Amino acid sequence: MSERFDAIVIGAGAAGLMCAIVAGQRGLRVLVVDHANKVGKKILMSGGGRCNFTNTGTTPANYLSANPHFCKSALARYTPWHFIELVERHGIAYHEKELGQLFCDESSKQIVAMLLAECEAAGVEIRTHCSVEDVQQTDDGGFRLRTSQGAFAASSLVVASGGLSIPSMGASGFGYQLAKQFGHDVLPTRAGLVPLTLTGKHAERLHDLAGVSLPVEARCNGVSFRNFLLVTHRGISGPAILQISSYWQPGDDLRLDLLPGTDLDALLHDWQQRRRDAELKTLLGEVLPKRFAQRLCEHWLANKPLRQYNAPELRAIAELLGNWPLVASGTEGYRTAEVTLGGVDTDGLSSSTMMSKRVPGLYFIGEVVDVTGWLGGYNFQWAWASGQAAGAAL
Ligand code: FDA
């Protein structure tokens, strides 16, 4: 015999908990199962422990997906302001860091506590340490789950098991397997919002600068992000690099403007007029981190007093500083990636309810779906919005 619910949600992360709350509030009997030892682990570790829970500037343009229109409906119906209203109702203090990114003043634990309080108020049952062993459709169109804690049945099943990033936090490819089991296409997955690794001469020249950070504009495949770059022991990271990593694949041309917003021709011309005897590395050390400027002049630029450069040489310096080609060898992979690109093909899902077009009663929400946000609170906003869409439709 299976214990019966109206809906079972697999995954007690951001999307699964939001979906369960909304369905529970509508009077449905909801069970959430998660194989991890506690709920919302990624929420807890997010935003450096302060959870960047949304972004007030969220638009569909902040997401990557094979179908860029898919996320529009859910995002329009559950906006950042809906989530902010919930946060405020629970008395959680927050602040804007930059570019609409909202963080808890104190701790991301408050967001998990808020979601658990809402689940309790809505009568949602949550089981952790619960591994799903098998999922089958029943004759009446419902679903039966065999788990490490017994058998459960429901007329609706919501897959909110997330992506592959940070396997040590409970991430698994379970949702993709389940999607395939029910005839859905799964688009190729890869790590996103992830540090890039360097090998060869770039690695040799930069690795001892680990910890050096500078503002850059990172460009790849027609997309650009202006923010900080951080040199790491294995390569490069920082917000500008994490953002562009979602648009980069091995072999793609990655360019960095090392002095974004600066008219380099004018700067070099000015130096040649007014600082004729100063060496390039000294002058660059005034506008870039000193050690980084020195390294550029050791390996990429010829260093001499400014008066000795001719016009083509100055143009070449401006070109290199404004369009520095950095050959990354790969990414750090799922071990450190914030998100997984790709996933359950949105072609098989309703954009208004997240329900499968093939199997009525089956839903996919959150990161398991092929919708991936930029860095800055957009991924949680997608989790809340897609969770709400399914929770209201079950
Ligand atoms: P999520 O991964 O949150 O939840 C999935 C749940 O399913 C997990 O609890 C997992 O244990 C469970 N599960 C998996 N397989 C299972 C199985 N077989 N059986 C049962 N349960 C299973 N985003 C953002 O907007 N702002 C931020 O500040 C950050 N910061 C951040 C930091 C770090 C280090 C990471 C790794 C990620 C972020 N993110 C982020 C991204 C954000 O965490 C992510 O997009 C959402 O958590 C996705 O929510 P989901 O509910 O879809 O999956």
Residues whose N, C-alpha, C, O or C-beta is under 5 A from the ligand:
A	BS01	FDA	I10 G11 A12 G13 A14 A15 G16 V33 D34 H35 A36 G40 K42 M45 S46 G47 C51 N52 C130 S131 V132 A160 S161 G162 G163 I166 M169 G170 A171 S172 F174 A337 E338 I365 G366 E367 V368 G377 Y378 N379 F380 Q381 A383
